[in-house]
Amino acid sequence: MKQSDEKRILGLLASLGVGPEALDEPSLLVDALRRAHRQISFYRETVLHYMEESARLEQENERMACRLAWLEEAVRRLELRPEGVRED
């Protein structure tokens, strides 16, 4: 095995939270991979939740922008209306 490959493997093991002993003890590597899988699943679910929430808030923002435009138009019409005239 080349030294660069060995460094890469040791780096991957370290990122999983285990040392080089995991190469000789497969159960350590399996446990580390399971932990990593749980973390990845948690982060994926969290990202999906925030993406859904972001889409919901964007829709709400669009609805509020429409309401604001309607209110601004209503105020503009009231300001342009002659005194004492009512719209029915």
All heavy atoms as an XYZ file, in Angstrom:
719
protein
N       0.861     -1.172      0.000
C       0.000      0.000      0.000
C       0.905      1.233      0.000
O       1.863      1.324      0.744
C      -0.891     -0.027      1.253
C      -1.854      1.084      1.285
S      -3.086      1.136      2.640
C      -2.939     -0.306      3.584
N       0.563      2.174     -0.868
C       1.336      3.417     -0.926
C       1.095      4.243      0.327
O       0.056      4.127      0.977
C       0.923      4.235     -2.158
C       1.314      3.594     -3.481
C       1.142      4.549     -4.626
C      -0.328      4.747     -4.923
N      -0.574      5.537     -6.125
N       2.059      5.078      0.640
C       1.950      5.916      1.843
C       0.773      6.883      1.720
O       0.072      7.145      2.692
C       3.252      6.677      2.085
C       3.255      7.391      3.414
C       4.589      8.034      3.727
O       5.508      7.987      2.912
N       4.695      8.627      4.892
N       0.513      7.402      0.505
C      -0.608      8.332      0.330
C      -1.941      7.622      0.557
O      -2.873      8.200      1.128
C      -0.568      8.968     -1.058
O      -0.708      7.984     -2.072
N      -2.032      6.347      0.134
C      -3.254      5.571      0.384
C      -3.444      5.340      1.877
O      -4.550      5.435      2.403
C      -3.209      4.227     -0.343
C      -3.321      4.375     -1.856
O      -3.825      5.420     -2.311
O      -2.899      3.444     -2.567
N      -2.350      5.024      2.546
C      -2.415      4.779      3.986
C      -2.851      6.043      4.727
O      -3.699      5.992      5.620
C      -1.056      4.313      4.503
C      -1.086      3.896      5.953
C       0.260      3.334      6.406
O       0.959      2.726      5.597
O       0.566      3.534      7.593
N      -2.321      7.202      4.314
C      -2.719      8.472      4.928
C      -4.201      8.744      4.704
O      -4.916      9.185      5.606
C      -1.892      9.632      4.355
C      -0.560      9.842      5.005
C       0.131     11.011      4.371
C       0.298     12.108      5.391
N       1.067     13.244      4.876
N      -4.655      8.462      3.505
C      -6.063      8.687      3.167
C      -6.953      7.789      4.017
O      -7.976      8.219      4.566
C      -6.301      8.428      1.686
C      -7.692      8.830      1.238
C      -7.910      8.688     -0.267
N      -6.919      9.430     -1.013
C      -6.193      8.919     -2.021
N      -6.373      7.684     -2.413
N      -5.320      9.655     -2.668
N      -6.575      6.521      4.158
C      -7.361      5.585      4.963
C      -7.368      6.013      6.423
O      -8.426      6.013      7.081
C      -6.812      4.144      4.805
C      -7.128      3.644      3.389
C      -7.410      3.216      5.851
C      -6.424      2.355      3.033
N      -6.214      6.397      6.948
C      -6.155      6.846      8.341
C      -6.984      8.109      8.543
O      -7.624      8.279      9.587
C      -4.701      7.058      8.774
C      -3.850      5.787      8.883
C      -2.401      6.135      9.208
C      -4.426      4.831      9.905
N      -6.978      8.982      7.552
C      -7.807     10.186      7.625
C      -9.287      9.849      7.648
O     -10.063     10.456      8.400
N      -9.696      8.893      6.818
C     -11.098      8.462      6.816
C     -11.484      7.838      8.148
O     -12.564      8.107      8.684
C     -11.348      7.470      5.674
C     -11.337      8.059      4.270
C     -11.373      6.943      3.235
C     -12.524      8.983      4.085
N     -10.600      7.017      8.684
C     -10.870      6.408      9.989
C     -11.009      7.487     11.062
O     -11.918      7.429     11.900
C      -9.757      5.423     10.359
C      -9.696      4.135      9.544
C      -8.458      3.334      9.915
C     -10.956      3.312      9.713
N     -10.113      8.462     11.035
C     -10.171      9.545     12.010
C     -11.478     10.331     11.881
O     -12.070     10.729     12.885
C      -8.967     10.466     11.843
N     -11.928     10.541     10.647
C     -13.186     11.279     10.458
C     -14.374     10.490     10.999
O     -15.407     11.073     11.331
C     -13.394     11.628      8.979
O     -13.709     10.466      8.235
N     -14.213      9.164     11.096
C     -15.257      8.332     11.694
C     -15.105      8.226     13.205
O     -15.923      7.616     13.879
C     -15.227      6.927     11.081
C     -15.659      6.821      9.627
C     -15.373      5.426      9.098
C     -17.122      7.173      9.472
N     -14.032      8.791     13.727
C     -13.822      8.781     15.166
C     -13.113      7.540     15.683
O     -13.225      7.218     16.859
N     -12.427      6.837     14.805
C     -11.665      5.659     15.232
C     -10.227      5.787     14.754
O      -9.922      6.544     13.832
C     -12.281      4.341     14.706
C     -13.643      4.099     15.319
C     -12.364      4.334     13.200
N      -9.373      5.039     15.399
C      -7.967      5.057     15.028
C      -7.608      3.881     14.138
O      -8.480      3.113     13.708
N      -6.311      3.707     13.886
C      -5.853      2.633     13.012
C      -6.190      1.236     13.546
O      -6.235      0.275     12.778
C      -4.343      2.838     12.936
C      -3.993      3.930     13.851
C      -5.239      4.543     14.369
N      -6.488      1.140     14.844
C      -6.838     -0.176     15.402
C      -8.112     -0.737     14.787
O      -8.356     -1.945     14.820
C      -6.974     -0.101     16.936
C      -8.125      0.729     17.442
C      -7.838      2.231     17.530
O      -6.739      2.675     17.152
O      -8.739      2.946     17.965
N      -8.933      0.141     14.185
C     -10.169     -0.322     13.546
C      -9.886     -1.219     12.347
O     -10.737     -2.018     11.959
C     -11.021      0.869     13.117
N      -8.700     -1.117     11.783
C      -8.343     -1.992     10.663
C      -8.208     -3.439     11.137
O      -8.461     -4.373     10.365
C      -7.035     -1.526     10.005
C      -7.107     -0.169      9.305
C      -5.722      0.257      8.850
C      -8.070     -0.229      8.136
N      -7.830     -3.611     12.392
C      -7.672     -4.957     12.939
C      -8.890     -5.415     13.719
O      -8.998     -6.588     14.057
C      -6.438     -5.003     13.862
C      -5.148     -4.681     13.125
O      -5.035     -5.089     11.946
O      -4.288     -4.019     13.719
N      -9.772     -4.489     14.026
C     -10.968     -4.796     14.824
C     -12.201     -4.332     14.054
O     -12.674     -3.207     14.218
C     -10.873     -4.079     16.172
C     -11.921     -4.451     17.167
C     -11.783     -5.890     17.625
O     -10.660     -6.356     17.839
O     -12.836     -6.538     17.743
N     -12.741     -5.202     13.178
C     -13.859     -4.802     12.318
C     -15.071     -4.269     13.076
O     -15.781     -3.399     12.573
C     -14.219     -6.082     11.559
C     -13.001     -6.938     11.638
C     -12.320     -6.582     12.928
N     -15.315     -4.734     14.284
C     -16.500     -4.259     15.017
C     -16.395     -2.770     15.326
O     -17.413     -2.066     15.351
C     -16.698     -5.059     16.305
O     -15.607     -4.855     17.187
N     -15.182     -2.268     15.555
C     -15.001     -0.824     15.769
C     -15.394     -0.048     14.517
O     -16.061      0.993     14.597
C     -13.541     -0.510     16.128
C     -13.020     -1.012     17.461
C     -11.523     -0.710     17.592
C     -13.797     -0.368     18.596
N     -14.980     -0.544     13.381
C     -15.297      0.113     12.114
C     -16.796      0.059     11.822
O     -17.399      1.053     11.414
C     -14.504     -0.534     10.974
C     -14.561      0.142      9.629
C     -14.171      1.616      9.726
C     -13.658     -0.571      8.645
N     -17.403     -1.090     12.084
C     -18.849     -1.235     11.867
C     -19.622     -0.269     12.763
O     -20.552      0.415     12.305
C     -19.292     -2.699     12.106
C     -20.809     -2.817     12.156
C     -18.728     -3.604     11.024
N     -19.246     -0.194     14.044
C     -19.921      0.738     14.960
C     -19.760      2.181     14.493
O     -20.707      2.972     14.534
C     -19.382      0.582     16.383
C     -19.799     -0.731     17.031
O     -20.762     -1.362     16.534
O     -19.155     -1.110     18.025
N     -18.552      2.526     14.061
C     -18.296      3.891     13.590
C     -19.123      4.197     12.351
O     -19.676      5.295     12.212
C     -16.810      4.079     13.300
N     -19.234      3.249     11.448
C     -20.040      3.453     10.235
C     -21.525      3.592     10.580
O     -22.226      4.409      9.979
C     -19.821      2.312      9.248
C     -18.451      2.296      8.567
C     -18.251      0.994      7.809
C     -18.309      3.490      7.634
N     -21.986      2.836     11.543
C     -23.392      2.959     11.965
C     -23.659      4.333     12.571
O     -24.691      4.946     12.315
C     -23.748      1.850     12.951
C     -23.928      0.513     12.282
C     -24.369     -0.554     13.256
N     -24.574     -1.802     12.538
C     -24.295     -2.990     13.031
N     -23.834     -3.111     14.279
N     -24.509     -4.077     12.321
N     -22.739      4.792     13.411
C     -22.891      6.141     13.995
C     -22.917      7.206     12.896
O     -23.747      8.115     12.921
C     -21.746      6.438     14.962
C     -21.921      5.902     16.342
C     -20.900      6.500     17.326
N     -19.525      6.474     16.848
C     -18.681      5.445     17.000
N     -19.080      4.356     17.613
N     -17.451      5.513     16.528
N     -22.000      7.063     11.947
C     -21.950      8.030     10.847
C     -23.243      7.997     10.044
O     -23.771      9.047      9.654
C     -20.751      7.742      9.942
N     -23.775      6.803      9.817
C     -25.033      6.675      9.066
C     -26.177      7.350      9.807
O     -26.996      8.059      9.215
C     -25.348      5.199      8.826
C     -26.587      4.991      8.033
N     -27.805      4.734      8.625
C     -26.810      5.031      6.698
C     -28.723      4.617      7.684
N     -28.152      4.794      6.514
N     -26.237      7.165     11.130
C     -27.290      7.821     11.923
C     -27.161      9.336     11.857
O     -28.152     10.056     11.728
C     -27.236      7.343     13.376
C     -27.861      5.991     13.606
C     -28.062      5.700     15.094
N     -26.828      5.740     15.856
C     -26.028      4.711     16.069
N     -26.335      3.527     15.567
N     -24.930      4.842     16.791
N     -25.927      9.825     11.947
C     -25.713     11.269     11.870
C     -26.121     11.817     10.504
O     -26.776     12.858     10.418
C     -24.245     11.609     12.139
C     -23.850     11.478     13.581
C     -22.368     11.781     13.778
O     -21.553     11.535     12.905
N     -22.048     12.314     14.948
N     -25.744     11.118      9.463
C     -26.096     11.561      8.108
C     -27.613     11.570      7.944
O     -28.185     12.523      7.404
C     -25.422     10.673      7.047
C     -23.918     10.949      7.036
C     -26.027     10.893      5.671
C     -23.110      9.939      6.236
N     -28.277     10.531      8.438
C     -29.744     10.471      8.341
C     -30.387     11.624      9.104
O     -31.331     12.250      8.615
C     -30.259      9.141      8.895
O     -29.817      8.082      8.096
N     -29.866     11.900     10.304
C     -30.397     13.009     11.092
C     -30.226     14.331     10.351
O     -31.171     15.126     10.258
C     -29.693     13.071     12.452
C     -30.028     14.311     13.228
C     -31.239     14.429     13.885
C     -29.135     15.367     13.280
C     -31.552     15.577     14.598
C     -29.442     16.520     13.997
C     -30.651     16.620     14.645
N     -29.039     14.581      9.823
C     -28.797     15.844      9.120
C     -29.634     15.941      7.850
O     -30.137     17.011      7.516
C     -27.310     16.012      8.797
C     -26.467     16.252     10.023
C     -25.321     15.513     10.264
C     -26.829     17.202     10.972
C     -24.555     15.723     11.411
C     -26.075     17.419     12.114
C     -24.934     16.679     12.322
O     -24.192     16.890     13.448
N     -29.811     14.821      7.157
C     -30.641     14.834      5.950
C     -32.080     15.198      6.305
O     -32.698     16.041      5.654
C     -30.578     13.467      5.255
C     -31.259     13.493      3.887
C     -31.208     12.149      3.185
N     -32.439     11.447      3.487
C     -32.544     10.320      4.168
N     -31.485      9.722      4.628
N     -33.700      9.777      4.402
N     -32.618     14.572      7.356
C     -33.979     14.884      7.793
C     -34.098     16.340      8.231
O     -35.097     16.996      7.950
C     -34.403     13.946      8.924
C     -34.613     12.526      8.490
C     -35.720     12.382      7.458
O     -36.771     13.034      7.601
O     -35.523     11.614      6.501
N     -33.086     16.830      8.917
C     -33.097     18.224      9.366
C     -33.105     19.175      8.179
O     -33.881     20.139      8.140
C     -31.873     18.503     10.269
O     -31.916     17.621     11.387
C     -31.866     19.940     10.754
N     -32.268     18.896      7.185
C     -32.214     19.744      5.992
C     -33.549     19.701      5.252
O     -34.073     20.742      4.836
C     -31.051     19.314      5.073
C     -31.175     19.950      3.701
C     -29.716     19.674      5.702
N     -34.133     18.516      5.112
C     -35.435     18.402      4.441
C     -36.503     19.196      5.191
O     -37.328     19.874      4.575
C     -35.846     16.934      4.322
C     -35.063     16.103      3.321
C     -35.483     14.628      3.408
C     -35.242     16.611      1.909
N     -36.477     19.114      6.526
C     -37.446     19.870      7.328
C     -37.305     21.371      7.063
O     -38.299     22.075      6.854
C     -37.239     19.568      8.809
C     -37.976     20.498      9.709
N     -39.341     20.417      9.915
C     -37.556     21.560     10.441
C     -39.718     21.373     10.738
N     -38.663     22.074     11.075
N     -36.073     21.863      7.083
C     -35.866     23.295      6.876
C     -36.183     23.718      5.447
O     -36.636     24.838      5.222
C     -34.455     23.712      7.285
C     -34.309     23.794      8.780
C     -33.438     22.961      9.463
C     -35.076     24.686      9.519
C     -33.329     23.026     10.841
C     -34.973     24.758     10.898
C     -34.100     23.928     11.555
O     -33.997     23.992     12.917
N     -35.968     22.827      4.486
C     -36.342     23.154      3.105
C     -37.862     23.274      2.988
O     -38.365     24.192      2.332
C     -35.809     22.087      2.141
C     -34.308     22.150      1.952
S     -33.653     20.785      0.974
C     -34.442     21.071     -0.597
N     -38.596     22.352      3.630
C     -40.056     22.417      3.614
C     -40.546     23.680      4.318
O     -41.456     24.357      3.837
C     -40.649     21.175      4.274
C     -40.468     19.913      3.469
C     -40.818     18.659      4.253
O     -41.128     18.752      5.466
O     -40.755     17.574      3.653
N     -39.951     23.982      5.450
C     -40.335     25.176      6.203
C     -40.032     26.435      5.392
O     -40.815     27.386      5.373
C     -39.603     25.211      7.550
C     -40.000     26.349      8.442
C     -41.429     26.288      8.937
O     -42.127     25.272      8.753
O     -41.875     27.287      9.530
N     -38.924     26.442      4.696
C     -38.557     27.582      3.858
C     -39.572     27.772      2.734
O     -39.984     28.901      2.449
C     -37.157     27.367      3.275
O     -36.821     28.413      2.401
N     -39.989     26.680      2.117
C     -40.990     26.771      1.047
C     -42.314     27.292      1.600
O     -42.975     28.127      0.975
C     -41.188     25.408      0.393
N     -42.691     26.816      2.792
C     -43.938     27.284      3.411
C     -43.863     28.779      3.713
O     -44.797     29.537      3.435
C     -44.212     26.504      4.705
C     -45.566     26.826      5.325
C     -45.706     26.228      6.705
N     -44.843     26.836      7.692
C     -45.042     28.044      8.239
N     -46.066     28.777      7.859
N     -44.217     28.518      9.152
N     -42.734     29.216      4.250
C     -42.570     30.636      4.570
C     -42.534     31.493      3.305
O     -43.031     32.623      3.302
C     -41.303     30.850      5.400
C     -41.372     30.317      6.829
C     -40.006     30.395      7.482
C     -42.413     31.056      7.644
N     -41.977     30.966      2.244
C     -41.963     31.699      0.978
C     -43.381     31.895      0.455
O     -43.744     32.982     -0.010
C     -41.110     30.942     -0.045
C     -40.834     31.729     -1.293
C     -39.846     31.026     -2.208
O     -38.895     30.423     -1.708
O     -40.061     31.091     -3.427
N     -44.217     30.850      0.560
C     -45.620     30.975      0.143
C     -46.344     31.995      1.021
O     -47.130     32.809      0.518
C     -46.324     29.620      0.229
C     -45.899     28.653     -0.834
C     -46.567     27.289     -0.656
O     -47.084     26.977      0.414
N     -46.533     26.490     -1.700
N     -46.097     31.935      2.308
C     -46.718     32.897      3.229
C     -46.280     34.317      2.888
O     -47.080     35.250      2.916
C     -46.342     32.552      4.672
C     -46.938     33.460      5.711
C     -48.439     33.301      5.866
O     -49.008     32.299      5.418
O     -49.051     34.214      6.447
N     -45.023     34.481      2.563
C     -44.494     35.794      2.187
C     -45.198     36.308      0.924
O     -45.546     37.491      0.839
C     -42.977     35.701      1.971
C     -42.354     37.050      1.786
O     -42.740     38.013      2.427
N     -41.370     37.119      0.898
N     -45.415     35.437     -0.051
C     -46.115     35.834     -1.273
C     -47.552     36.249     -0.974
O     -48.049     37.240     -1.518
C     -46.081     34.697     -2.292
C     -44.714     34.458     -2.898
C     -44.668     33.241     -3.790
O     -45.737     32.698     -4.152
O     -43.541     32.823     -4.125
N     -48.217     35.481     -0.082
C     -49.595     35.840      0.295
C     -49.631     37.205      0.983
O     -50.499     38.029      0.711
C     -50.189     34.779      1.228
C     -50.842     33.635      0.519
C     -51.767     32.824      1.414
N     -51.192     32.368      2.663
C     -50.462     31.269      2.814
N     -50.190     30.525      1.765
N     -50.004     30.928      4.001
N     -48.686     37.436      1.868
C     -48.644     38.720      2.575
C     -48.325     39.864      1.608
O     -48.861     40.966      1.767
C     -47.613     38.674      3.699
C     -48.001     37.716      4.796
S     -49.625     38.122      5.434
C     -49.267     38.305      7.130
N     -47.483     39.612      0.629
C     -47.168     40.649     -0.358
C     -48.421     41.011     -1.153
O     -48.665     42.193     -1.435
C     -46.052     40.178     -1.286
N     -49.243     40.020     -1.486
C     -50.506     40.290     -2.197
C     -51.457     41.096     -1.312
O     -52.100     42.039     -1.780
C     -51.171     38.984     -2.624
S     -50.324     38.148     -3.969
N     -51.540     40.724     -0.047
C     -52.400     41.475      0.880
C     -51.921     42.915      1.012
O     -52.721     43.844      1.042
C     -52.408     40.812      2.253
C     -53.207     39.564      2.320
C     -53.190     38.995      3.718
N     -53.929     37.749      3.775
C     -53.935     36.945      4.810
N     -53.232     37.264      5.894
N     -54.624     35.843      4.789
N     -50.620     43.094      1.127
C     -50.066     44.439      1.254
C     -50.384     45.260      0.004
O     -50.787     46.424      0.120
C     -48.552     44.371      1.470
C     -47.836     45.715      1.560
C     -48.379     46.528      2.729
C     -46.336     45.495      1.688
N     -50.230     44.660     -1.172
C     -50.541     45.382     -2.414
C     -52.016     45.774     -2.437
O     -52.365     46.890     -2.844
C     -50.190     44.526     -3.626
N     -52.912     44.871     -2.001
C     -54.342     45.170     -1.974
C     -54.614     46.321     -1.009
O     -55.371     47.241     -1.328
C     -55.114     43.920     -1.560
C     -56.594     44.137     -1.546
C     -57.451     44.020     -2.595
C     -57.383     44.544     -0.419
N     -58.723     44.314     -2.200
C     -58.720     44.646     -0.862
C     -57.090     44.824      0.906
C     -59.756     45.016     -0.023
C     -58.129     45.203      1.753
C     -59.442     45.292      1.287
N     -53.994     46.280      0.174
C     -54.202     47.346      1.160
C     -53.653     48.687      0.661
O     -54.287     49.733      0.857
C     -53.552     46.983      2.491
C     -54.266     45.911      3.299
C     -53.392     45.471      4.467
C     -55.612     46.412      3.783
N     -52.493     48.657      0.029
C     -51.926     49.895     -0.521
C     -52.843     50.484     -1.579
O     -53.045     51.701     -1.633
C     -50.535     49.625     -1.102
C     -49.473     49.414     -0.043
C     -48.137     48.983     -0.625
O     -48.095     48.482     -1.772
O     -47.125     49.139      0.080
N     -53.434     49.626     -2.414
C     -54.366     50.100     -3.446
C     -55.622     50.678     -2.793
O     -56.136     51.725     -3.225
C     -54.730     48.953     -4.396
C     -55.732     49.325     -5.455
C     -55.270     50.424     -6.400
O     -54.048     50.651     -6.542
O     -56.142     51.074     -7.018
N     -56.120     50.040     -1.741
C     -57.306     50.541     -1.039
C     -57.023     51.910     -0.420
O     -57.844     52.831     -0.511
C     -57.742     49.546      0.033
N     -55.865     52.062      0.185
C     -55.490     53.350      0.777
C     -55.358     54.404     -0.311
O     -55.823     55.537     -0.156
C     -54.177     53.214      1.586
C     -53.607     54.574      1.941
C     -54.408     52.377      2.831
N     -54.746     54.048     -1.433
C     -54.585     55.003     -2.534
C     -55.962     55.471     -3.029
O     -56.178     56.664     -3.255
C     -53.799     54.361     -3.683
C     -53.438     55.340     -4.808
C     -52.789     54.635     -5.978
N     -53.706     53.756     -6.682
C     -54.696     54.153     -7.489
N     -54.928     55.429     -7.667
N     -55.471     53.279     -8.093
N     -56.910     54.518     -3.170
C     -58.253     54.899     -3.626
C     -58.948     55.805     -2.617
O     -59.637     56.747     -2.987
C     -59.109     53.656     -3.884
C     -58.830     53.044     -5.242
C     -59.777     51.912     -5.562
N     -59.159     50.682     -5.067
C     -59.761     49.761     -4.344
N     -61.026     49.886     -4.028
N     -59.127     48.695     -3.930
N     -58.759     55.519     -1.332
C     -59.361     56.370     -0.305
C     -58.778     57.773     -0.335
O     -59.495     58.763     -0.141
C     -59.148     55.756      1.085
C     -60.026     54.566      1.431
C     -59.566     53.951      2.748
C     -61.487     54.974      1.520
N     -57.479     57.861     -0.579
C     -56.825     59.170     -0.614
C     -57.258     59.973     -1.834
O     -57.314     61.196     -1.787
C     -55.308     59.004     -0.627
C     -54.763     58.525      0.712
C     -53.275     58.181      0.654
O     -52.737     58.004     -0.462
O     -52.664     58.056      1.733
N     -57.591     59.306     -2.941
C     -57.978     60.000     -4.166
C     -59.460     60.359     -4.188
O     -59.897     61.176     -4.983
C     -57.676     59.122     -5.398
C     -56.196     58.879     -5.680
C     -56.045     57.918     -6.864
C     -55.454     60.172     -5.950
N     -60.251     59.755     -3.325
C     -61.686     59.963     -3.299
C     -62.004     61.353     -2.738
O     -61.407     61.782     -1.761
C     -62.316     58.890     -2.422
C     -63.795     58.827     -2.499
C     -64.340     57.659     -1.741
N     -64.098     57.864     -0.308
C     -64.086     56.901      0.593
N     -64.242     55.666      0.230
N     -63.863     57.173      1.857
N     -62.933     62.041     -3.368
C     -63.341     63.352     -2.838
C     -63.942     63.213     -1.438
O     -64.520     62.187     -1.101
C     -64.393     63.856     -3.841
C     -64.279     62.976     -5.023
C     -63.622     61.707     -4.589
N     -63.831     64.283     -0.659
C     -64.386     64.298      0.708
C     -65.886     64.019      0.683
O     -66.602     64.532     -0.164
C     -64.141     65.685      1.345
C     -62.712     65.944      1.736
C     -62.287     65.165      2.964
O     -63.093     64.975      3.883
O     -61.117     64.769      2.979
N     -66.325     63.191      1.626
C     -67.754     62.947      1.797
C     -68.325     61.912      0.843
O     -69.488     61.561      0.962
N     -67.571     61.402     -0.131
C     -68.073     60.409     -1.071
C     -67.715     59.029     -0.524
O     -66.593     58.761     -0.150
C     -67.462     60.600     -2.474
C     -67.903     59.494     -3.408
C     -67.818     61.965     -3.013
N     -68.733     58.140     -0.513
C     -68.505     56.790     -0.026
C     -68.600     55.817     -1.167
O     -69.424     55.961     -2.067
C     -69.566     56.418      1.012
C     -69.412     57.171      2.304
C     -70.382     56.687      3.312
N     -70.328     55.212      3.418
C     -71.032     54.518      4.277
N     -71.884     55.133      5.065
N     -70.964     53.218      4.336
N     -67.783     54.786     -1.116
C     -67.892     53.697     -2.080
C     -68.718     52.599     -1.434
O     -68.498     52.246     -0.294
C     -66.505     53.131     -2.451
C     -65.706     54.045     -3.308
C     -64.391     53.391     -3.717
O     -64.281     52.156     -3.634
O     -63.487     54.117     -4.131
N     -69.682     52.081     -2.139
C     -70.525     51.012     -1.584
C     -70.230     49.708     -2.242
O     -69.781     49.479     -3.242
C     -72.006     51.328     -1.732
C     -72.381     52.508     -0.822
O     -71.821     52.590      0.281
O     -73.215     53.324     -1.249
